[in-house]
């Protein structure tokens, strides 16, 4: 983190000794056929590339060269991939994204490209040869369905085998080509751009402002306005009214943090949660959680602010300090043993929130 992060690439040979694949090839084919999992098929024919979005009823034969299928967010579906992702929580969860799996036949890849975020490339099956180099020319190929660099000059080359891992900082050129059938895991990190942050915050404020009864009652008025000879002209005093409102709009740190926390935990559109408590009473849910402990769903995103907790796009504002501390511990550890849940449920506010999370499908039982 001190020497390489965000600065330069680094190769980790045998990064995970005795590394065990998170799934077999048959499971990859199954995930690529699932309509609830994002997937893409990329094929190369000489200098021509094609891109098709899944789900796929069938994929090309592994004997056919030069194709790759990408499966996004496998940590939402495979416990082994979810556990692997936890090893990368050495930076804030707000920056951690997901794991993408790439299955490629011989010669398969996605072409030379660069990412705007940090990425770890962990080899799972087979071998992949990576050519990397600083980005000196960001010109992309015209009419290509992918963002492929037109001019790429690699400066280093590595052959990754199972358990080997390559770290690349943002905007660093790389081109990975399969040598035989192989699978690679890409652990990606979220890189927010200014437009995304500003639009996300303003979108959240727009929702809050529209429900503000005080602001709704403050109407624009124009007493004494004379007869208009050009009624289509936008009135200067109406423009000034809007300008004054925007100048007076100065949200504080806490308000910004709430908008940011909700935005960063908002599930992706393809994500949904299963409620396994529909046939249970509140007391049955309470008893089950205390008896078995709790764990956040593999799909759940949860962050902690100074006074609030954010989960799957919602803001929770505990009134009691012990509730905040309990939810903070849950967010950081992502699971709590039965005795911890039992102690916390003495506090009815904590029990209320956790039972609500269970009913929404945001948490599971630990055992």
ZABA-961992 format. One line per 3 residues: for each residue x, y, z of N, C-alpha, C, CB. Coordinates in steps of 0.1 Angstrom, whole numbers. Glycine has a CB too. Layout:
# residues N
X:Y:Z:X:Y:Z:X:Y:Z:X:Y:Z | ...;
# end
This chain:
# residues 367
8:-12:0:0:0:0:9:13:0:-9:0:12 | 20:12:6:29:24:7:37:26:-6:38:23:19 | 41:15:-12:51:16:-23:45:14:-37:61:5:-21;
34:6:-38:29:3:-51:15:8:-54:29:-12:-52 | 6:9:-44:-8:12:-46:-10:25:-53:-15:12:-33 | -17:24:-65:-20:36:-73:-7:42:-80:-26:47:-64;
4:35:-79:17:40:-84:23:32:-95:27:42:-73 | 24:19:-92:31:10:-102:26:-4:-101:47:11:-100 | 27:-12:-112:23:-26:-112:32:-34:-103:22:-32:-126;
27:-46:-99:35:-55:-91:30:-69:-93:34:-51:-76 | 39:-78:-95:36:-92:-97:38:-99:-84:45:-98:-108 | 28:-107:-80:28:-116:-68:28:-130:-73:16:-113:-59;
40:-136:-73:41:-150:-77:36:-159:-65:55:-154:-81 | 28:-169:-68:22:-177:-58:16:-169:-46:33:-187:-52 | 8:-159:-50:2:-150:-40:-6:-157:-30:-6:-139:-47;
-13:-167:-35:-21:-176:-26:-16:-190:-27:-37:-174:-29 | -7:-195:-19:-2:-208:-20:-13:-219:-19:8:-211:-8 | -12:-229:-27:-22:-240:-28:-35:-234:-31:-22:-248:-14;
-36:-224:-40:-48:-218:-43:-58:-228:-49:-46:-206:-53 | -70:-227:-43:-81:-236:-48:-91:-227:-56:-88:-243:-37 | -94:-232:-68:-104:-225:-77:-117:-223:-70:-106:-232:-90;
-123:-211:-72:-136:-209:-65:-147:-216:-72:-139:-194:-65 | -145:-221:-84:-155:-229:-91:-149:-237:-102:-167:-220:-96 | -156:-246:-108:-151:-254:-119:-157:-247:-132:-155:-269:-118;
-153:-252:-144:-157:-247:-156:-172:-248:-159:-149:-253:-168 | -177:-259:-154:-192:-262:-156:-200:-251:-149:-195:-275:-151 | -195:-247:-137:-202:-236:-130:-202:-223:-138:-196:-234:-116;
-190:-220:-144:-189:-208:-152:-200:-208:-163:-175:-207:-158 | -201:-219:-170:-211:-220:-181:-225:-218:-175:-210:-234:-188 | -228:-224:-163:-241:-222:-157:-243:-207:-154:-242:-231:-144;
-233:-200:-148:-235:-186:-145:-237:-178:-157:-223:-181:-137 | -231:-181:-168:-232:-174:-181:-246:-175:-187:-222:-178:-191 | -253:-186:-182:-267:-188:-188:-277:-183:-178:-269:-203:-190;
-273:-177:-167:-283:-172:-157:-287:-158:-160:-277:-173:-143 | -300:-155:-162:-304:-142:-165:-302:-132:-154:-319:-142:-169 | -300:-136:-142:-297:-127:-131:-283:-124:-129:-303:-133:-118;
-274:-129:-138:-260:-126:-136:-255:-120:-149:-252:-140:-134 | -248:-109:-148:-243:-102:-160:-232:-109:-167:-239:-87:-156 | -233:-111:-180:-222:-118:-187:-221:-113:-201:-225:-134:-187;
-208:-114:-206:-205:-109:-220:-197:-119:-227:-199:-95:-219 | -199:-121:-240:-191:-130:-248:-183:-122:-258:-199:-141:-255 | -170:-123:-258:-161:-115:-267:-154:-125:-276:-151:-106:-259;
-154:-122:-289:-147:-131:-298:-139:-123:-308:-157:-139:-306 | -127:-128:-312:-118:-121:-321:-116:-130:-334:-105:-119:-314 | -118:-123:-345:-115:-129:-358:-105:-120:-365:-128:-131:-366;
-92:-124:-364:-82:-115:-369:-81:-102:-362:-84:-112:-384 | -84:-91:-368:-84:-78:-362:-99:-73:-359:-78:-67:-371 | -108:-82:-361:-122:-79:-359:-127:-85:-346:-131:-84:-371;
-134:-77:-338:-139:-81:-325:-155:-80:-325:-134:-72:-314 | -161:-89:-317:-175:-89:-315:-178:-90:-300:-182:-101:-323 | -189:-84:-297:-194:-84:-283:-209:-87:-282:-191:-71:-276;
-212:-97:-274:-226:-101:-272:-229:-102:-257:-230:-114:-280 | -240:-97:-253:-244:-97:-239:-253:-110:-236:-251:-84:-234 | -250:-116:-224:-258:-128:-220:-271:-124:-215:-250:-135:-210;
-279:-134:-210:-275:-148:-208:-273:-156:-221:-284:-155:-198 | -265:-167:-220:-263:-175:-232:-268:-189:-230:-248:-176:-234 | -276:-194:-239:-281:-208:-239:-269:-217:-241:-291:-210:-250;
-259:-213:-249:-247:-221:-251:-236:-212:-254:-250:-232:-262 | -224:-217:-251:-211:-209:-254:-204:-217:-264:-203:-207:-241 | -194:-211:-271:-186:-218:-281:-179:-230:-274:-176:-209:-288;
-174:-239:-282:-166:-250:-277:-153:-245:-272:-164:-261:-288 | -148:-251:-261:-135:-247:-256:-124:-251:-266:-132:-254:-243 | -127:-259:-276:-117:-263:-286:-116:-251:-296:-121:-275:-293;
-126:-243:-297:-126:-231:-306:-118:-220:-300:-140:-226:-310 | -107:-215:-307:-99:-205:-301:-105:-191:-302:-85:-205:-308 | -98:-182:-294:-100:-167:-295:-114:-162:-290:-99:-163:-310;
-119:-169:-280:-131:-163:-274:-130:-162:-259:-143:-171:-278 | -137:-153:-253:-137:-151:-238:-151:-148:-234:-128:-139:-235 | -155:-154:-222:-168:-150:-216:-165:-144:-203:-178:-162:-215;
-171:-132:-200:-168:-125:-188:-181:-126:-179:-165:-110:-190 | -179:-130:-167:-191:-131:-158:-188:-122:-146:-192:-146:-152 | -198:-112:-144:-196:-101:-134:-202:-105:-121:-202:-88:-140;
-195:-100:-110:-201:-101:-97:-203:-115:-92:-214:-94:-96 | -193:-124:-94:-195:-138:-90:-194:-139:-75:-184:-147:-96 | -189:-129:-68:-189:-129:-53:-203:-128:-47:-180:-118:-47;
-213:-124:-55:-227:-124:-51:-233:-138:-51:-235:-114:-60 | -227:-147:-58:-233:-160:-60:-225:-172:-55:-236:-161:-75 | -212:-170:-54:-204:-181:-50:-198:-178:-36:-193:-184:-60;
-201:-186:-26:-195:-183:-13:-179:-183:-13:-200:-194:-3 | -174:-192:-21:-159:-192:-22:-153:-179:-28:-155:-204:-31 | -160:-173:-38:-156:-160:-43:-158:-149:-33:-163:-157:-56;
-169:-150:-26:-172:-140:-15:-161:-140:-5:-186:-143:-9 | -157:-152:0:-146:-153:10:-133:-148:4:-144:-168:14 | -131:-150:-9:-118:-145:-15:-118:-130:-15:-117:-150:-29;
-130:-124:-18:-131:-109:-18:-127:-103:-4:-145:-105:-22 | -130:-110:6:-127:-105:20:-112:-103:22:-133:-114:30 | -104:-110:15:-90:-108:16:-85:-95:11:-82:-120:9;
-93:-88:4:-89:-75:-2:-95:-63:5:-93:-75:-17 | -100:-66:17:-106:-54:25:-95:-47:32:-116:-60:35 | -84:-44:26:-73:-36:32:-74:-22:28:-59:-42:27;
-85:-19:20:-88:-5:18:-103:-3:21:-85:0:3 | -108:9:22:-122:10:26:-132:3:17:-126:25:26 | -142:-3:23:-152:-10:15:-159:-1:4:-163:-16:24;
-159:12:7:-164:21:-2:-157:21:-16:-164:36:3 | -144:16:-16:-137:15:-28:-136:1:-34:-122:20:-25 | -141:-8:-27:-141:-22:-32:-153:-25:-40:-140:-32:-20;
-151:-31:-52:-162:-34:-61:-166:-48:-61:-159:-29:-75 | -162:-56:-70:-166:-70:-71:-155:-79:-78:-179:-71:-78 | -158:-91:-80:-149:-100:-87:-156:-104:-100:-146:-113:-78;
-148:-102:-111:-153:-107:-124:-144:-119:-128:-151:-95:-134 | -151:-129:-134:-144:-141:-139:-143:-140:-154:-152:-153:-134 | -132:-144:-159:-129:-145:-173:-126:-159:-177:-119:-135:-178;
-134:-165:-185:-131:-179:-190:-127:-177:-205:-143:-189:-188 | -115:-182:-209:-111:-180:-222:-106:-193:-228:-100:-169:-223 | -108:-194:-241:-102:-205:-249:-88:-201:-253:-111:-210:-261;
-81:-209:-259:-67:-206:-263:-68:-193:-272:-60:-217:-271 | -59:-184:-269:-59:-171:-277:-69:-161:-273:-60:-174:-291 | -78:-165:-263:-88:-156:-260:-83:-144:-251:-99:-163:-252;
-90:-133:-252:-87:-121:-244:-97:-110:-248:-72:-116:-246 | -94:-98:-243:-103:-87:-246:-95:-76:-253:-110:-81:-233 | -83:-79:-257:-75:-69:-264:-68:-59:-254:-84:-61:-273;
-58:-52:-259:-51:-43:-251:-60:-31:-247:-38:-37:-258 | -60:-28:-234:-69:-18:-229:-64:-13:-216:-83:-24:-227 | -71:-4:-210:-67:1:-196:-80:3:-188:-59:15:-197;
-79:3:-175:-90:5:-166:-87:18:-158:-92:-7:-156 | -98:25:-155:-97:37:-147:-96:35:-132:-109:46:-150 | -95:22:-128:-95:18:-114:-84:8:-112:-108:13:-109;
-80:6:-99:-70:-4:-95:-77:-18:-98:-66:-3:-81 | -68:-28:-101:-73:-41:-103:-62:-51:-100:-78:-43:-118 | -67:-62:-94:-58:-74:-91:-63:-85:-101:-59:-79:-76;
-54:-91:-108:-56:-102:-118:-51:-115:-112:-50:-99:-132 | -60:-123:-107:-56:-136:-100:-59:-148:-110:-63:-137:-87 | -49:-155:-113:-50:-167:-122:-57:-178:-114:-37:-171:-128;
-67:-184:-120:-75:-195:-113:-72:-209:-120:-89:-192:-114 | -74:-209:-133:-71:-222:-140:-62:-218:-152:-84:-228:-146 | -53:-228:-156:-45:-226:-167:-35:-215:-167:-54:-224:-179;
-31:-210:-179:-21:-199:-179:-26:-188:-188:-8:-205:-185 | -22:-176:-184:-25:-164:-192:-12:-155:-193:-37:-156:-187 | -9:-151:-205:3:-142:-206:-2:-128:-207:11:-146:-219;
4:-120:-198:1:-106:-197:12:-97:-203:-3:-102:-183 | 9:-88:-211:18:-78:-216:13:-64:-210:20:-78:-231 | 21:-57:-203:17:-45:-197:27:-33:-200:16:-47:-182;
22:-21:-198:31:-10:-200:23:3:-197:36:-9:-215 | 31:14:-194:24:27:-191:16:31:-203:35:37:-188 | 5:38:-200:-4:43:-211:2:56:-217:-18:46:-205;
7:55:-229:13:66:-236:4:72:-247:26:62:-242 | -6:64:-251:-15:68:-261:-28:62:-258:-10:65:-276 | -38:70:-255:-51:64:-251:-61:63:-263:-57:73:-240;
-56:65:-275:-65:64:-287:-71:50:-288:-57:68:-300 | -84:49:-290:-90:36:-291:-93:33:-305:-103:37:-283 | -94:20:-308:-98:15:-321:-112:20:-325:-97:0:-322;
-113:25:-337:-126:29:-342:-135:18:-346:-124:39:-354 | -148:19:-344:-158:9:-347:-156:-4:-340:-157:7:-362 | -148:-5:-330:-147:-17:-322:-158:-17:-311:-133:-19:-316;
-164:-28:-307:-174:-28:-297:-168:-28:-283:-182:-41:-298 | -155:-28:-282:-148:-28:-269:-138:-16:-269:-140:-41:-267 | -134:-12:-258:-124:-1:-257:-110:-7:-258:-126:7:-243;
-106:-9:-270:-93:-15:-273:-83:-4:-278:-95:-26:-284 | -72:-4:-272:-62:6:-276:-57:4:-290:-50:5:-266 | -56:15:-297:-51:15:-311:-36:13:-312:-55:28:-318;
-29:19:-302:-15:18:-302:-11:14:-288:-8:31:-306 | -5:3:-286:-1:-2:-273:13:-8:-274:-11:-13:-267 | 22:-2:-266:36:-7:-265:39:-12:-252:46:4:-269;
39:-26:-250:42:-31:-237:56:-30:-233:37:-46:-236 | 59:-29:-220:73:-28:-215:76:-40:-206:75:-15:-207 | 66:-48:-202:69:-60:-194:60:-71:-198:67:-56:-179;
64:-83:-195:56:-95:-199:56:-105:-188:61:-101:-212 | 45:-111:-184:44:-121:-173:35:-133:-178:39:-115:-160 | 39:-145:-174:30:-156:-176:25:-160:-162:38:-168:-182;
12:-159:-160:6:-162:-147:0:-176:-147:-6:-152:-144 | 3:-183:-137:-2:-197:-134:-11:-196:-122:9:-207:-133 | -19:-207:-119:-28:-207:-108:-22:-202:-95:-34:-220:-106;
-28:-192:-88:-23:-187:-76:-14:-174:-78:-15:-197:-69 | -10:-172:-90:-2:-160:-93:-12:-148:-94:7:-161:-106 | -7:-136:-91:-15:-124:-92:-7:-112:-96:-22:-122:-78;
-14:-104:-104:-8:-92:-110:-16:-80:-105:-6:-92:-125 | -10:-70:-99:-17:-58:-96:-13:-47:-106:-12:-53:-81 | -24:-40:-110:-22:-29:-119:-29:-16:-114:-28:-32:-133;
-21:-5:-114:-28:8:-110:-37:13:-121:-17:18:-106 | -44:24:-118:-54:29:-128:-46:34:-140:-62:40:-122 | -53:33:-152:-48:38:-164:-34:32:-168:-46:53:-163;
-33:19:-166:-21:12:-170:-24:2:-181:-14:5:-158 | -18:3:-192:-21:-6:-203:-18:-20:-201:-14:-2:-216 | -27:-29:-205:-25:-44:-203:-33:-52:-213:-29:-48:-189;
-27:-63:-217:-33:-72:-227:-30:-86:-222:-27:-69:-241 | -41:-94:-219:-39:-107:-214:-44:-117:-224:-46:-109:-201 | -36:-127:-228:-40:-137:-238:-39:-151:-232:-32:-136:-251;
-49:-159:-233:-49:-172:-228:-40:-182:-235:-63:-178:-227 | -32:-189:-228:-24:-200:-234:-30:-213:-231:-9:-199:-229 | -39:-218:-239:-48:-229:-236:-60:-224:-229:-40:-240:-227;
-69:-232:-225:-81:-228:-217:-76:-223:-204:-91:-240:-216 | -82:-212:-200:-78:-206:-186:-90:-198:-181:-65:-197:-188 | -89:-196:-168:-98:-186:-161:-90:-177:-152:-109:-194:-152;
-94:-164:-152:-88:-154:-145:-98:-146:-137:-80:-144:-154 | -95:-143:-124:-104:-135:-116:-98:-121:-115:-105:-141:-102 | -107:-111:-118:-104:-97:-117:-110:-91:-105:-108:-89:-130;
-102:-87:-95:-108:-81:-83:-106:-66:-85:-100:-85:-70 | -118:-59:-88:-118:-45:-91:-121:-36:-80:-127:-43:-103 | -117:-24:-81:-119:-13:-71:-127:-2:-77:-106:-9:-64;
-136:4:-70:-144:14:-75:-137:28:-75:-157:16:-66 | -138:34:-87:-131:47:-88:-142:57:-92:-120:47:-99 | -147:65:-83:-158:75:-86:-152:87:-94:-164:79:-73;
-159:91:-104:-155:103:-111:-163:115:-105:-157:102:-126 | -159:127:-108:-166:139:-102:-180:140:-106:-158:151:-106 | -183:136:-119:-197:137:-124:-206:128:-116:-197:134:-139;
-201:116:-113:-208:105:-106:-211:110:-92:-201:92:-106 | -201:116:-85:-203:120:-72:-213:132:-71:-190:125:-65 | -211:142:-79:-220:153:-79:-234:150:-83:-215:164:-88;
-236:142:-93:-249:138:-97:-256:129:-87:-249:131:-111 | -249:120:-81:-254:112:-70:-259:120:-58:-244:101:-66 | -251:129:-54:-254:137:-42:-266:146:-46:-242:146:-38;
-266:152:-57:-278:161:-61:-290:153:-63:-274:169:-74 | -289:141:-68:-301:133:-70:-308:130:-56:-298:120:-77 | -299:127:-46:-304:124:-33:-310:136:-27:-293:118:-24;
-304:148:-28:-309:160:-23:-322:164:-29:-299:171:-24 | -323:161:-42:-336:164:-49:-347:157:-43:-335:161:-64 | -345:144:-40:-356:136:-33:-359:142:-20:-351:121:-32;
-349:146:-12:-352:151:1:-359:165:0:-339:152:9 | -354:173:-9:-360:187:-10:-375:186:-14:-352:195:-20 | -378:177:-23:-392:176:-28:-402:172:-17:-393:166:-40;
-397:166:-7:-406:162:5:-405:172:16:-402:148:9 | -397:183:14:-396:193:25:-408:203:24:-382:202:23 | -417:202:34:-429:209:35:-426:224:36:-438:205:46;
-416:228:43:-413:242:45:-409:249:32:-401:244:55 | -401:242:24:-397:247:11:-409:248:1:-386:239:5 | -418:238:2:-429:238:-6:-438:250:-5:-437:225:-4;
-438:256:7:-447:267:11:-441:280:7:-450:267:25 | -428:280:3:-421:293:-1:-423:295:-16:-406:293:4 | -432:303:-20:-436:305:-34:-429:317:-40:-451:305:-35;
-426:316:-53:-422:328:-60:-434:337:-62:-415:324:-74 | -431:350:-60:-442:360:-63:-436:372:-70:-449:364:-49 | -445:379:-77:-440:391:-85:-450:402:-84:-437:387:-99;
-453:407:-72:-463:418:-72:-458:431:-79:-465:422:-57 | -467:437:-85:-463:450:-92:-458:448:-106:-454:457:-84 | -458:435:-111:-453:433:-124:-462:440:-134:-451:418:-127;
-456:447:-144:-464:454:-153:-469:445:-165:-456:466:-159 | -476:451:-174:-481:444:-186:-469:440:-194:-490:453:-194 | -469:428:-199:-458:422:-207:-460:423:-222:-455:407:-203;
-450:430:-228:-451:431:-243:-445:419:-250:-444:444:-248 | -435:412:-242:-429:400:-248:-430:389:-237:-414:403:-251 | -442:383:-236:-445:373:-225:-436:360:-226:-459:370:-226;
-430:357:-237:-422:345:-239:-408:346:-232:-420:341:-253 | -404:359:-229:-391:361:-223:-391:356:-209:-387:376:-223 | -380:349:-205:-378:344:-192:-375:355:-182:-366:334:-191;
-384:357:-172:-382:369:-163:-369:370:-156:-394:370:-154 | -363:381:-155:-350:383:-148:-352:380:-133:-344:397:-150 | -363:384:-127:-365:382:-113:-367:367:-109:-377:390:-108;
-373:360:-119:-374:345:-117:-360:339:-117:-383:339:-127 | -352:343:-126:-338:338:-126:-331:341:-114:-330:344:-139 | -333:354:-109:-326:358:-96:-331:350:-84:-328:373:-94;
-344:347:-85:-351:339:-74:-344:325:-73:-366:337:-77 | -342:319:-85:-335:306:-85:-320:307:-81:-336:300:-100 | -313:317:-86:-299:319:-82:-298:321:-67:-294:332:-89;
-307:329:-61:-306:331:-46:-308:317:-39:-317:341:-42 | -317:309:-44:-320:296:-37:-307:288:-38:-332:289:-44 | -301:287:-50:-289:279:-51:-277:284:-43:-285:278:-66;
-276:297:-42:-265:303:-33:-267:300:-19:-265:318:-35 | -280:299:-15:-283:296:-1:-282:281:2:-297:301:3 | -282:273:-8:-281:259:-6:-267:255:-3:-286:251:-19;
-264:253:10:-251:250:15:-252:238:25:-244:262:22 | -253:226:19:-254:214:28:-241:212:36:-256:201:20 | -243:207:48:-232:204:57:-225:191:55:-236:205:71;
-215:188:62:-207:176:61:-216:164:63:-195:176:70 | -224:164:74:-233:153:77:-243:150:65:-240:155:90 | -248:160:60:-258:158:49:-251:153:36:-265:172:45;
-239:157:33:-232:152:22:-228:137:25:-219:160:20 | -224:134:37:-221:120:40:-232:111:39:-215:120:55 | -244:115:42:-256:107:41:-259:104:26:-269:114:47;
-258:114:18:-260:112:3:-249:103:-3:-260:125:-4 | -237:105:2:-226:97:-3:-227:82:1:-212:103:1 | -231:80:14:-232:67:19:-244:59:12:-235:67:34;
-255:66:10:-266:59:3:-262:56:-12:-278:69:3 | -254:65:-18:-250:63:-32:-241:51:-33:-244:75:-38 | -231:50:-24:-221:40:-24:-226:26:-20:-209:44:-15;
-237:25:-14:-243:12:-10:-255:8:-19:-247:12:5 | -258:17:-28:-269:14:-37:-266:1:-45:-272:26:-46 | -275:-9:-45:-272:-21:-52:-273:-18:-67:-282:-32:-49;
-265:-26:-75:-266:-25:-90:-280:-30:-94:-255:-33:-96 | -284:-25:-106:-298:-28:-110:-301:-43:-111:-300:-22:-124 | -291:-51:-114:-293:-65:-116:-294:-73:-103:-282:-71:-124;
-291:-66:-91:-290:-73:-78:-304:-73:-72:-281:-66:-69 | -308:-84:-67:-321:-85:-59:-318:-94:-47:-332:-91:-68 | -327:-93:-37:-325:-100:-25:-337:-110:-22:-324:-90:-13;
-334:-121:-16:-344:-131:-13:-348:-130:1:-339:-145:-17 | -361:-129:4:-367:-129:17:-371:-143:21:-379:-119:18 | -363:-148:31:-366:-162:36:-374:-162:49:-353:-169:38;
-380:-151:52:-387:-150:65:-402:-147:63:-381:-138:73 | -407:-149:51:-421:-146:48:-431:-153:57:-424:-148:34 | -428:-166:60:-437:-174:67:-434:-175:82:-436:-189:62;
-426:-165:87:-421:-165:101:-427:-153:108:-406:-165:102 | -431:-154:120:-435:-143:129:-422:-135:133:-443:-148:141 | -425:-123:139:-414:-115:144:-406:-123:154:-419:-102:149;
-413:-129:163:-407:-137:174:-399:-149:169:-417:-142:184 | -404:-155:158:-396:-166:152:-383:-161:146:-405:-173:142 | -384:-149:139:-372:-144:133:-362:-140:144:-376:-131:125;
-367:-134:155:-358:-130:166:-351:-142:171:-366:-123:177 | -359:-153:174:-353:-165:180:-343:-171:171:-364:-175:183 | -346:-171:158:-336:-178:148:-323:-170:147:-343:-178:134;
-324:-157:147:-312:-148:146:-304:-150:159:-316:-134:144 | -310:-150:171:-302:-152:183:-296:-166:184:-312:-150:195 | -303:-176:179:-298:-190:180:-287:-192:170:-310:-199:177;
-288:-186:158:-278:-190:148:-268:-179:145:-285:-193:135 | -270:-167:150:-261:-156:146:-265:-150:133:-246:-161:146 | -258:-139:129:-262:-133:116:-250:-130:108:-269:-119:119;
-252:-129:95:-242:-126:85:-248:-118:74:-235:-139:79 | -241:-107:69:-247:-100:58:-247:-108:46:-238:-87:56 | -258:-106:38:-259:-113:25:-247:-110:17:-272:-109:18;
-242:-120:9:-231:-117:0:-233:-105:-9:-228:-130:-8 | -246:-102:-12:-249:-91:-21:-250:-77:-13:-261:-93:-28 | -250:-78:0:-252:-65:8:-240:-57:9:-257:-69:22;
-242:-44:6:-232:-34:8:-236:-26:21:-230:-24:-4 | -226:-24:30:-229:-17:43:-217:-9:46:-233:-27:54 | -220:4:49:-209:13:53:-213:21:66:-206:24:42;
-203:26:72:-206:33:85:-201:48:84:-198:26:96 | -210:57:88:-207:71:89:-204:74:103:-218:80:83 | -203:87:106:-200:92:120:-211:90:129:-196:106:120;
-223:91:124:-235:89:133:-246:80:126:-241:102:137 | -243:77:114:-253:69:106:-247:56:101:-259:77:95 | -255:47:97:-251:35:90:-259:34:77:-253:22:99;
-252:29:67:-258:29:53:-258:14:49:-250:38:43 | -269:10:44:-271:-4:39:-280:-5:27:-276:-13:50 | -274:-9:16:-281:-11:3:-290:1:-1:-290:-23:5;
-283:13:0:-290:25:-5:-298:32:6:-297:22:-16 | -299:26:18:-307:32:28:-298:38:39:-317:22:34 | -303:48:46:-296:54:57:-303:50:70:-295:70:56;
-296:45:80:-301:41:93:-295:51:103:-298:26:96 | -303:58:111:-298:67:121:-303:62:135:-304:81:118 | -294:54:141:-298:49:155:-298:61:165:-287:39:159;
-308:60:174:-309:70:185:-299:66:196:-323:71:190 | -297:53:198:-289:49:209:-274:45:205:-295:36:216 | -265:49:213:-251:47:210:-247:32:208:-242:53:220;
-253:24:217:-250:9:216:-256:3:203:-256:2:228 | -267:9:198:-272:4:185:-262:7:174:-286:10:182 | -258:20:174:-248:24:164:-235:15:164:-244:39:166;
-230:12:176:-218:4:177:-221:-10:173:-214:4:192 | -232:-15:176:-236:-29:171:-236:-30:156:-249:-34:177 | -243:-20:150:-244:-20:135:-231:-18:129:-254:-10:131;
-223:-9:135:-209:-7:130:-201:-19:130:-202:4:138 | -202:-27:141:-195:-40:142:-199:-50:131:-196:-46:156 | -212:-50:129:-218:-58:119:-212:-55:105:-233:-58:119;
-212:-42:102:-207:-37:89:-192:-41:87:-208:-22:88 | -184:-40:98:-170:-42:97:-166:-57:97:-163:-35:108 | -173:-65:105:-170:-79:105:-179:-87:95:-172:-84:119;
-190:-81:91:-200:-88:82:-206:-100:88:-193:-91:69 | -203:-104:100:-210:-115:106:-208:-114:122:-205:-129:101 | -218:-119:129:-217:-118:144:-222:-131:149:-226:-106:149;
-215:-136:159:-218:-149:166:-231:-148:174:-207:-153:175 | -238:-159:176:-251:-159:184:-250:-151:197:-255:-173:187 | -239:-153:204:-238:-146:217:-238:-131:216:-226:-151:225;
-232:-126:205:-232:-112:202:-245:-107:199:-221:-108:191 | -253:-114:191:-266:-111:187:-275:-111:199:-272:-120:176 | -274:-121:208:-282:-122:220:-280:-110:229:-279:-135:227;
-267:-106:231:-264:-94:239:-270:-82:233:-249:-93:241 | -269:-80:220:-274:-68:213:-289:-67:214:-269:-68:199 | -296:-78:213:-311:-78:212:-317:-74:225:-316:-92:208;
-310:-73:236:-315:-67:248:-320:-52:245:-305:-67:260 | -313:-46:235:-316:-33:230:-326:-35:219:-303:-26:225 | -338:-31:221:-349:-33:212:-347:-25:199:-362:-28:218;
-340:-14:200:-338:-6:187:-329:-14:178:-331:7:191 | -318:-20:183:-309:-29:175:-317:-41:169:-298:-34:183 | -326:-47:178:-334:-58:173:-343:-54:162:-342:-64:185;
-349:-42:163:-358:-37:153:-351:-36:140:-364:-23:158 | -339:-30:140:-332:-28:127:-328:-41:121:-320:-19:129 | -323:-50:129:-318:-63:123:-329:-72:118:-310:-71:134;
-340:-72:126:-352:-80:121:-357:-74:108:-363:-80:132 | -356:-61:106:-360:-54:94:-351:-58:82:-360:-39:95 | -338:-59:85:-328:-63:75:-331:-77:71:-314:-62:81;
-334:-86:81:-337:-100:77:-349:-101:68:-339:-108:90 | -360:-93:71:-372:-94:63:-370:-88:49:-383:-85:70 | -360:-80:48:-356:-74:34:-347:-84:27:-350:-61:36;
-342:-94:34:-332:-103:27:-318:-98:27:-337:-106:13 | -315:-88:35:-302:-82:35:-292:-89:44:-303:-68:40 | -297:-98:53:-289:-106:62:-293:-120:62:-288:-100:76;
-284:-129:64:-287:-143:65:-283:-148:79:-280:-151:54 | -287:-160:83:-282:-166:95:-268:-171:93:-292:-177:101 | -260:-171:104:-246:-175:102:-245:-190:101:-238:-170:115;
-253:-197:108:-252:-212:108:-265:-218:102:-250:-218:122;
# end
